Amino acid sequence: MKSTIITSLLALAFTAGLNAQSVLRVRGSDTLGAKLVPQWAEQFKKQGGGVSFDIAAEGSSTAFTNLAAGTAEIGMSSRKVKDDERTFAKTKGVFLTEHEVAWDMIAVVVNKNNPVTNLTKKQIAGIFTGAIKDWSEVGGTPGPISVYTRNTSSGTYKDWQSLAMKGKDYAPAARRWLATSRSCPKRLATPVASVTWASPTLMAKASKRSPLMAPPPPLRT
């Protein structure tokens, strides 16, 4: 089944004037911090880098709060820094510089036993905003739709809201995952009525571990 994806910009934000030190604290996005940045850190050390890394991936928003508080030297974010975050950091004597390091993708994901195989952009927006509440409204088996999303500290949470929902609020009944996107496969593995969004890379790996994970349904205009 072909996957149609939406791209989302990833960035790293660095504090200015890092002093030489033995440990660099890295805070922020799970999209970057779950696997990619730890791999980079390990490779850096193998090449003779003289520092170690303390990495905590708890959502993009935590990158900027930690940078401003002086509890991180490097911030990971799956979105651009907001004006108020940049301004607040300046009040603390921290000047942020963003570096684009990668692109990720976002896909709609359903339980493998769900008969729905494609959705329009309008249907996707309706599902995640709560305007569409039952699978029968999009050609599926009658039953309430269980929407799962990341928590509000996630940069991708806002990206999806902008890209797929035209900035509208998530459905009041939408359930939040834990801080890490790695909890997504477990959330979808049991309820057949579940739907969420996630990185296709994560879902491809999850499908090998769980027979209940389906490839993202194609997107129709």
NORVEN-V78070 format. One record per residue. RES is the residue in three letters. PHI is phi in radians with two decimals (NA if undefined). OMEGA is omega in degrees with one decimal (none if undefined). Layout:
BEGIN
res | phi | omega
RES | PHI | OMEGA
RES | PHI | OMEGA
END
This chain:
BEGIN
res | phi | omega
MET | NA | -177.6
LYS | -1.29 | 178.0
SER | -1.75 | 172.6
THR | -1.85 | -169.7
ILE | -2.20 | 175.0
ILE | -2.05 | -177.3
THR | -1.54 | 179.7
SER | -2.43 | -177.2
LEU | -1.32 | 174.3
LEU | -1.93 | 179.1
ALA | -2.58 | 169.1
LEU | -1.94 | 175.6
ALA | -2.04 | -177.6
PHE | -2.01 | 171.1
THR | -1.31 | -179.5
ALA | -1.37 | 171.8
GLY | 1.14 | 177.4
LEU | -1.13 | 175.8
ASN | -1.51 | 177.5
ALA | -1.09 | -179.4
GLN | -2.72 | -174.2
SER | -1.53 | -179.6
VAL | -2.26 | 174.1
LEU | -1.85 | 179.2
ARG | -1.58 | -176.7
VAL | -2.08 | -175.7
ARG | -2.33 | 171.9
GLY | 2.35 | -167.3
SER | -1.00 | 173.3
ASP | -1.24 | 178.1
THR | -0.99 | 178.2
LEU | -1.57 | -169.4
GLY | -1.44 | -178.3
ALA | -1.20 | -175.3
LYS | -2.51 | -170.9
LEU | -1.10 | -177.9
VAL | -1.12 | 174.5
PRO | -1.02 | 177.0
GLN | -1.15 | 177.6
TRP | -1.09 | -179.0
ALA | -1.07 | 179.7
GLU | -1.13 | 178.5
GLN | -1.15 | 178.3
PHE | -1.05 | -179.9
LYS | -1.18 | 179.2
LYS | -1.13 | -179.5
GLN | -1.50 | 175.5
GLY | 1.75 | 177.7
GLY | -1.05 | -172.7
GLY | -1.61 | 178.8
VAL | -2.27 | 171.7
SER | -1.98 | -173.9
PHE | -2.18 | 174.4
ASP | -1.90 | -171.5
ILE | -1.91 | 174.9
ALA | -2.30 | -176.8
ALA | -1.89 | -174.8
GLU | -2.26 | 178.8
GLY | 2.01 | -174.8
SER | -1.00 | -177.2
SER | -1.04 | -178.8
THR | -1.23 | 176.0
ALA | -1.07 | -172.5
PHE | -1.38 | 175.9
THR | -1.19 | 179.3
ASN | -1.25 | 176.8
LEU | -1.08 | -179.3
ALA | -1.15 | -177.7
ALA | -1.42 | -178.2
GLY | 1.36 | 179.9
THR | -1.77 | 174.4
ALA | -2.66 | 174.1
GLU | -1.70 | 179.9
ILE | -2.27 | 177.1
GLY | -1.97 | 178.0
MET | -1.94 | -179.1
SER | -2.50 | 175.0
SER | -1.72 | 174.8
ARG | -2.64 | 175.5
LYS | -1.23 | 173.7
VAL | -1.14 | 178.8
LYS | -1.42 | -179.2
ASP | -1.03 | -178.5
ASP | -1.21 | 176.9
GLU | -1.21 | 178.6
ARG | -1.13 | -179.6
THR | -1.12 | -179.8
PHE | -1.10 | 178.8
ALA | -1.06 | 179.3
LYS | -1.09 | 178.3
THR | -1.13 | 178.3
LYS | -1.73 | 179.6
GLY | 1.38 | -179.4
VAL | -1.97 | -178.9
PHE | -1.97 | -172.2
LEU | -1.59 | 173.1
THR | -2.19 | -177.9
GLU | -1.68 | 177.4
HIS | -2.28 | 177.3
GLU | -1.30 | -174.7
VAL | -2.09 | -176.6
ALA | -2.92 | 172.0
TRP | -2.14 | 174.7
ASP | -2.06 | -178.6
MET | -2.26 | 179.8
ILE | -2.14 | -179.6
ALA | -2.34 | 173.1
VAL | -1.35 | -176.2
VAL | -2.30 | 177.9
VAL | -2.24 | 173.8
ASN | -1.09 | -174.8
LYS | -1.08 | -179.0
ASN | -1.46 | 176.8
ASN | -1.34 | -176.8
PRO | -1.31 | 179.8
VAL | -1.18 | -176.5
THR | -2.03 | 175.7
ASN | -2.73 | -178.9
LEU | -2.45 | 174.0
THR | -1.49 | 176.9
LYS | -1.03 | 179.6
LYS | -1.12 | 178.6
GLN | -1.15 | 178.8
ILE | -1.07 | 178.1
ALA | -1.05 | -179.3
GLY | -1.11 | 179.7
ILE | -1.13 | -174.1
PHE | -1.37 | 174.7
THR | -1.57 | 179.6
GLY | 1.65 | 178.0
ALA | -1.19 | 174.0
ILE | -1.87 | -172.4
LYS | -1.98 | -174.9
ASP | -2.24 | -177.8
TRP | -1.09 | 179.1
SER | -1.13 | 179.2
GLU | -1.28 | -179.9
VAL | -2.17 | 175.5
GLY | 1.53 | -178.7
GLY | -1.75 | 176.9
THR | -1.22 | -179.1
PRO | -0.91 | 179.7
GLY | 2.74 | -178.3
PRO | -1.13 | 178.2
ILE | -1.51 | 175.4
SER | -1.77 | -177.7
VAL | -1.64 | 175.2
TYR | -2.04 | 176.8
THR | -2.41 | 169.7
ARG | -1.24 | 175.9
ASN | -1.40 | -171.1
THR | -1.23 | 177.3
SER | -1.39 | -179.9
SER | -1.35 | 175.5
GLY | -1.17 | 179.9
THR | -1.20 | 175.7
TYR | -0.97 | 179.3
LYS | -1.31 | 178.9
ASP | -1.05 | -179.1
TRP | -1.12 | 178.8
GLN | -1.07 | 179.9
SER | -1.37 | -173.6
LEU | -1.30 | -172.4
ALA | -1.88 | -172.4
MET | -2.08 | 179.7
LYS | 0.95 | 175.9
GLY | 1.41 | -179.0
LYS | -1.30 | -179.7
ASP | -1.25 | 172.9
TYR | -1.16 | 177.3
ALA | -0.99 | 180.0
PRO | -0.96 | -177.8
ALA | -1.53 | -179.0
ALA | -1.07 | -178.4
ARG | -1.73 | -178.2
ARG | -1.63 | 169.5
TRP | -1.29 | 168.4
LEU | -1.27 | -175.3
ALA | -1.03 | -175.2
THR | -1.73 | 177.8
SER | -1.23 | 179.0
ARG | -1.18 | 177.1
SER | -1.41 | -176.8
CYS | -1.00 | -178.9
PRO | -1.00 | 179.6
LYS | -1.14 | -178.5
ARG | -1.17 | -176.7
LEU | -1.61 | -170.3
ALA | -1.21 | -175.9
THR | -1.82 | -176.1
PRO | -1.30 | 179.3
VAL | -1.10 | -176.2
ALA | -1.46 | -174.5
SER | -1.39 | 172.9
VAL | -2.59 | 177.8
THR | -2.72 | 171.3
TRP | -2.25 | -178.9
ALA | -2.96 | 175.1
SER | -1.17 | 176.5
PRO | -1.00 | 178.4
THR | -1.09 | 178.2
LEU | -1.07 | -177.8
MET | -1.21 | 179.4
ALA | -1.09 | 179.0
LYS | -1.26 | -179.3
ALA | -1.14 | -177.0
SER | -1.14 | 178.3
LYS | -1.32 | -179.0
ARG | -1.56 | -174.8
SER | -2.26 | -179.7
PRO | -1.23 | -177.2
LEU | -1.65 | -179.4
MET | -1.55 | -180.0
ALA | -1.90 | 171.6
PRO | -1.06 | 178.5
PRO | -1.03 | 179.0
PRO | -1.21 | 178.3
PRO | -1.08 | -179.8
LEU | -1.83 | 177.2
ARG | -1.87 | 179.0
THR | -1.41 | none
END
